[in-house]
């Protein structure tokens, strides 16, 4: 979804240098429009959009 705007910034966490290097290398990865279409078809944005945590203001009411 980063191709949709500059306001999407992944923040991966890792404890190993190897994985940090892999994460940094991913920044130079270029996906074609076909790649992006395949990803969107497999996992539509609507399936993963929404709040990270549930609204807890109504719990216990």
GUSEDO-51258 format. One record per atom (N, C-alpha, C): residue number from 1; residue in one letter; y negated, x, z negated. Coordinates in nm, 2 decimals, decimal comma, padded with zeros to 4 digits. Layout:
<recs>
(rec NUM; 'a'; (Y; X; Z)),
...
</recs>
This chain:
<recs>
(rec 1; 'x'; (00,12; 00,08; 00,00)),
(rec 1; 'x'; (00,00; 00,00; 00,00)),
(rec 1; 'x'; (-00,13; 00,09; 00,00)),
(rec 2; 'x'; (-00,11; 00,21; -00,01)),
(rec 2; 'x'; (-00,23; 00,30; -00,01)),
(rec 2; 'x'; (-00,30; 00,29; 00,12)),
(rec 3; 'x'; (-00,23; 00,26; 00,23)),
(rec 3; 'x'; (-00,29; 00,25; 00,36)),
(rec 3; 'x'; (-00,39; 00,13; 00,36)),
(rec 4; 'x'; (-00,39; 00,04; 00,26)),
(rec 4; 'x'; (-00,47; -00,08; 00,26)),
(rec 4; 'x'; (-00,61; -00,05; 00,20)),
(rec 5; 'x'; (-00,63; 00,06; 00,14)),
(rec 5; 'x'; (-00,76; 00,09; 00,08)),
(rec 5; 'x'; (-00,76; 00,22; 00,00)),
(rec 6; 'x'; (-00,88; 00,26; -00,04)),
(rec 6; 'x'; (-00,89; 00,38; -00,12)),
(rec 6; 'x'; (-00,88; 00,35; -00,27)),
(rec 7; 'x'; (-00,87; 00,22; -00,31)),
(rec 7; 'x'; (-00,86; 00,19; -00,45)),
(rec 7; 'x'; (-00,72; 00,18; -00,51)),
(rec 8; 'x'; (-00,62; 00,22; -00,43)),
(rec 8; 'x'; (-00,49; 00,22; -00,48)),
(rec 8; 'x'; (-00,45; 00,37; -00,51)),
(rec 9; 'x'; (-00,43; 00,40; -00,63)),
(rec 9; 'x'; (-00,40; 00,54; -00,67)),
(rec 9; 'x'; (-00,27; 00,54; -00,76)),
(rec 10; 'x'; (-00,16; 00,59; -00,70)),
(rec 10; 'x'; (-00,04; 00,60; -00,78)),
(rec 10; 'x'; (-00,05; 00,71; -00,89)),
(rec 11; 'x'; (00,00; 00,69; -01,00)),
(rec 11; 'x'; (00,00; 00,79; -01,11)),
(rec 11; 'x'; (00,14; 00,81; -01,16)),
(rec 12; 'x'; (00,21; 00,90; -01,09)),
(rec 12; 'x'; (00,35; 00,92; -01,13)),
(rec 12; 'x'; (00,36; 01,01; -01,25)),
(rec 13; 'x'; (00,45; 00,99; -01,33)),
(rec 13; 'x'; (00,47; 01,07; -01,45)),
(rec 13; 'x'; (00,60; 01,15; -01,43)),
(rec 14; 'x'; (00,60; 01,27; -01,48)),
(rec 14; 'x'; (00,72; 01,36; -01,47)),
(rec 14; 'x'; (00,72; 01,47; -01,58)),
(rec 15; 'x'; (00,84; 01,51; -01,61)),
(rec 15; 'x'; (00,85; 01,62; -01,71)),
(rec 15; 'x'; (00,90; 01,75; -01,65)),
(rec 16; 'x'; (00,93; 01,74; -01,52)),
(rec 16; 'x'; (00,98; 01,86; -01,45)),
(rec 16; 'x'; (00,89; 01,90; -01,34)),
(rec 17; 'x'; (00,87; 02,04; -01,33)),
(rec 17; 'x'; (00,79; 02,09; -01,22)),
(rec 17; 'x'; (00,84; 02,05; -01,08)),
(rec 18; 'x'; (00,97; 02,05; -01,07)),
(rec 18; 'x'; (01,04; 02,02; -00,94)),
(rec 18; 'x'; (00,99; 01,88; -00,89)),
(rec 19; 'x'; (00,99; 01,78; -00,98)),
(rec 19; 'x'; (00,94; 01,65; -00,95)),
(rec 19; 'x'; (00,79; 01,64; -00,93)),
(rec 20; 'x'; (00,72; 01,72; -01,00)),
(rec 20; 'x'; (00,57; 01,72; -00,98)),
(rec 20; 'x'; (00,54; 01,77; -00,84)),
(rec 21; 'x'; (00,62; 01,88; -00,80)),
(rec 21; 'x'; (00,60; 01,93; -00,66)),
(rec 21; 'x'; (00,63; 01,83; -00,55)),
(rec 22; 'x'; (00,74; 01,75; -00,58)),
(rec 22; 'x'; (00,78; 01,65; -00,48)),
(rec 22; 'x'; (00,67; 01,54; -00,48)),
(rec 23; 'x'; (00,62; 01,50; -00,59)),
(rec 23; 'x'; (00,51; 01,40; -00,59)),
(rec 23; 'x'; (00,39; 01,45; -00,52)),
(rec 24; 'x'; (00,35; 01,57; -00,54)),
(rec 24; 'x'; (00,23; 01,63; -00,47)),
(rec 24; 'x'; (00,26; 01,63; -00,32)),
(rec 25; 'x'; (00,38; 01,67; -00,28)),
(rec 25; 'x'; (00,41; 01,68; -00,14)),
(rec 25; 'x'; (00,40; 01,55; -00,07)),
(rec 26; 'x'; (00,43; 01,44; -00,14)),
(rec 26; 'x'; (00,43; 01,31; -00,09)),
(rec 26; 'x'; (00,29; 01,27; -00,04)),
(rec 27; 'x'; (00,18; 01,33; -00,09)),
(rec 27; 'x'; (00,05; 01,30; -00,05)),
(rec 27; 'x'; (00,02; 01,33; 00,10)),
(rec 28; 'x'; (00,10; 01,42; 00,15)),
(rec 28; 'x'; (00,08; 01,46; 00,29)),
(rec 28; 'x'; (00,18; 01,38; 00,39)),
(rec 29; 'x'; (00,25; 01,29; 00,33)),
(rec 29; 'x'; (00,35; 01,21; 00,41)),
(rec 29; 'x'; (00,27; 01,11; 00,49)),
(rec 30; 'x'; (00,30; 01,11; 00,62)),
(rec 30; 'x'; (00,24; 01,01; 00,71)),
(rec 30; 'x'; (00,34; 00,91; 00,76)),
(rec 31; 'x'; (00,31; 00,78; 00,74)),
(rec 31; 'x'; (00,40; 00,68; 00,78)),
(rec 31; 'x'; (00,35; 00,61; 00,90)),
(rec 32; 'x'; (00,43; 00,58; 01,00)),
(rec 32; 'x'; (00,39; 00,51; 01,12)),
(rec 32; 'x'; (00,37; 00,37; 01,09)),
(rec 33; 'x'; (00,31; 00,30; 01,19)),
(rec 33; 'x'; (00,30; 00,15; 01,17)),
(rec 33; 'x'; (00,43; 00,08; 01,17)),
(rec 34; 'x'; (00,53; 00,14; 01,24)),
(rec 34; 'x'; (00,67; 00,08; 01,23)),
(rec 34; 'x'; (00,72; 00,10; 01,09)),
(rec 35; 'x'; (00,70; 00,22; 01,03)),
(rec 35; 'x'; (00,75; 00,25; 00,89)),
(rec 35; 'x'; (00,69; 00,15; 00,80)),
(rec 36; 'x'; (00,55; 00,13; 00,81)),
(rec 36; 'x'; (00,48; 00,04; 00,72)),
(rec 36; 'x'; (00,53; -00,11; 00,73)),
(rec 37; 'x'; (00,56; -00,15; 00,86)),
(rec 37; 'x'; (00,61; -00,28; 00,88)),
(rec 37; 'x'; (00,75; -00,30; 00,82)),
(rec 38; 'x'; (00,83; -00,20; 00,83)),
(rec 38; 'x'; (00,97; -00,21; 00,77)),
(rec 38; 'x'; (00,96; -00,22; 00,62)),
(rec 39; 'x'; (00,87; -00,14; 00,56)),
(rec 39; 'x'; (00,86; -00,15; 00,42)),
(rec 39; 'x'; (00,80; -00,28; 00,37)),
(rec 40; 'x'; (00,70; -00,34; 00,44)),
(rec 40; 'x'; (00,65; -00,47; 00,41)),
(rec 40; 'x'; (00,75; -00,58; 00,43)),
(rec 41; 'x'; (00,84; -00,56; 00,53)),
(rec 41; 'x'; (00,95; -00,66; 00,55)),
(rec 41; 'x'; (01,05; -00,66; 00,44)),
(rec 42; 'x'; (01,08; -00,54; 00,39)),
(rec 42; 'x'; (01,18; -00,52; 00,29)),
(rec 42; 'x'; (01,13; -00,56; 00,15)),
(rec 43; 'x'; (01,00; -00,53; 00,12)),
(rec 43; 'x'; (00,94; -00,56; -00,01)),
(rec 43; 'x'; (00,80; -00,62; 00,02)),
(rec 44; 'x'; (00,79; -00,74; 00,04)),
(rec 44; 'x'; (00,65; -00,80; 00,07)),
(rec 44; 'x'; (00,56; -00,78; -00,05)),
(rec 45; 'x'; (00,43; -00,75; -00,02)),
(rec 45; 'x'; (00,33; -00,73; -00,13)),
(rec 45; 'x'; (00,33; -00,85; -00,23)),
(rec 46; 'x'; (00,35; -00,97; -00,18)),
(rec 46; 'x'; (00,35; -01,08; -00,27)),
(rec 46; 'x'; (00,47; -01,08; -00,37)),
(rec 47; 'x'; (00,57; -01,01; -00,34)),
(rec 47; 'x'; (00,68; -01,00; -00,44)),
(rec 47; 'x'; (00,65; -00,90; -00,55)),
(rec 48; 'x'; (00,56; -00,81; -00,54)),
(rec 48; 'x'; (00,53; -00,72; -00,64)),
(rec 48; 'x'; (00,38; -00,73; -00,69)),
(rec 49; 'x'; (00,31; -00,82; -00,65)),
(rec 49; 'x'; (00,17; -00,84; -00,69)),
(rec 49; 'x'; (00,17; -00,92; -00,82)),
(rec 50; 'x'; (00,07; -00,89; -00,90)),
(rec 50; 'x'; (00,05; -00,97; -01,02)),
(rec 50; 'x'; (00,01; -00,88; -01,14)),
(rec 51; 'x'; (00,01; -00,94; -01,25)),
(rec 51; 'x'; (-00,03; -00,87; -01,37)),
(rec 51; 'x'; (00,09; -00,78; -01,41)),
(rec 52; 'x'; (00,05; -00,66; -01,47)),
(rec 52; 'x'; (00,15; -00,57; -01,52)),
(rec 52; 'x'; (00,22; -00,62; -01,64)),
(rec 53; 'x'; (00,15; -00,69; -01,73)),
(rec 53; 'x'; (00,20; -00,74; -01,85)),
(rec 53; 'x'; (00,18; -00,89; -01,85)),
(rec 54; 'x'; (00,27; -00,97; -01,92)),
(rec 54; 'x'; (00,24; -01,11; -01,92)),
(rec 54; 'x'; (00,12; -01,14; -02,01)),
(rec 55; 'x'; (00,07; -01,26; -01,99)),
(rec 55; 'x'; (-00,04; -01,31; -02,08)),
(rec 55; 'x'; (00,02; -01,34; -02,21)),
(rec 56; 'x'; (-00,02; -01,27; -02,31)),
(rec 56; 'x'; (00,03; -01,29; -02,45)),
(rec 56; 'x'; (-00,05; -01,38; -02,53)),
(rec 57; 'x'; (-00,16; -01,44; -02,47)),
(rec 57; 'x'; (-00,25; -01,52; -02,55)),
(rec 57; 'x'; (-00,18; -01,66; -02,58)),
(rec 58; 'x'; (-00,08; -01,69; -02,51)),
(rec 58; 'x'; (-00,02; -01,83; -02,53)),
(rec 58; 'x'; (00,12; -01,81; -02,61)),
(rec 59; 'x'; (00,16; -01,69; -02,64)),
(rec 59; 'x'; (00,28; -01,67; -02,71)),
(rec 59; 'x'; (00,28; -01,73; -02,85)),
(rec 60; 'x'; (00,38; -01,81; -02,89)),
(rec 60; 'x'; (00,38; -01,86; -03,02)),
(rec 60; 'x'; (00,30; -01,99; -03,04)),
(rec 61; 'x'; (00,25; -02,04; -02,94)),
(rec 61; 'x'; (00,18; -02,17; -02,95)),
(rec 61; 'x'; (00,26; -02,29; -02,93)),
</recs>
